[in-house]
Amino acid sequence: YVALQEIQPLLLSLMDIPTVQLIVVSHHPEIIDLMAKDYGYVLAREGDLGPVHVKRWQAPHGTMLPASELVARGDVDGGA
């Protein structure tokens, strides 16, 4: 576990460096809202078995809700 106040400054500083690659998995609403639009990916599997597909996060067209609220409501299919 890493608290938001511990990880958020690091993420903000790393977002300014284009050559850095980092994978962050978080369920924290502020991190989701901060990163989903520009850096978010969705891991999805159809059914219980089979391969996991990776897609860029994309909010449904016309939505005004933040990414964290869409995740909370179960719309995590990448906007497809």
N, C-alpha and C positions, 0 to 999 in steps of 0.2 A: 504494500500500500504506500502510495506517495500522495501527500496532501496537495490540494490545489495551489496553495501559497508556496509550495516547494517546487512544483513542476511548471507552473505558468510562466514565471520569469525566464526559465530555461527555454521553453518553447518559443516565447516571443523573441528572444535573442537569436535562436537558431533559424527562425523563419526569415531573417534578414540575410542569411548566408546561403546563396544559391547552390553552392557545391556540397552542402551537407545533406546526407540522406539519413532519415530516422523513421522508425516505425513506432507509432504510439497507439496503444489500444486503451481506450478510455470510455467509461460510461458517464463521466461527469458532464452535466449539461453545459457548463461554461466552456469546457474544452471542445465539446462537439460543436457548439455555436462558433467558436473561434476558428476551428480548422476545417469543418465539413465543406464549406463552399469552395475553397481553393485547394484543399489537400485531402479531402475525404474519399474513402473507398468503402464499398459495401461488399461483404463476403456473404454469398447467398448459395443455398443448396435447394434444389427442387426435390421435394419428398424427403424421406428419412435417410436415403442412401444416395450414393453417387458423388460425383466431384463437386467441389466448391468452386463457384464462379466469382471472379473479382470484377467489379464495375466501379466506375467513378460515381461518387455521390452526386445526385442531381435532385433538387427539390421538384415536386410536381409543379407543372406550369401554373402560374397565377397564384401560388400560395403566398400568404403573408406570415405564415408561422415560422418560428425559428427551427433550425434543424433538430435541436434537442426535443422540441415538442412533437415534431413528426416522428422521431424515434420512439418517444413515449407512447404515441398513439398507434405504433406498429407499422408505420409507413417507412420501412427500411429497405425497400427494393431498389433504391437508387433512382427513383423517379421514372423507371421504365414502365 
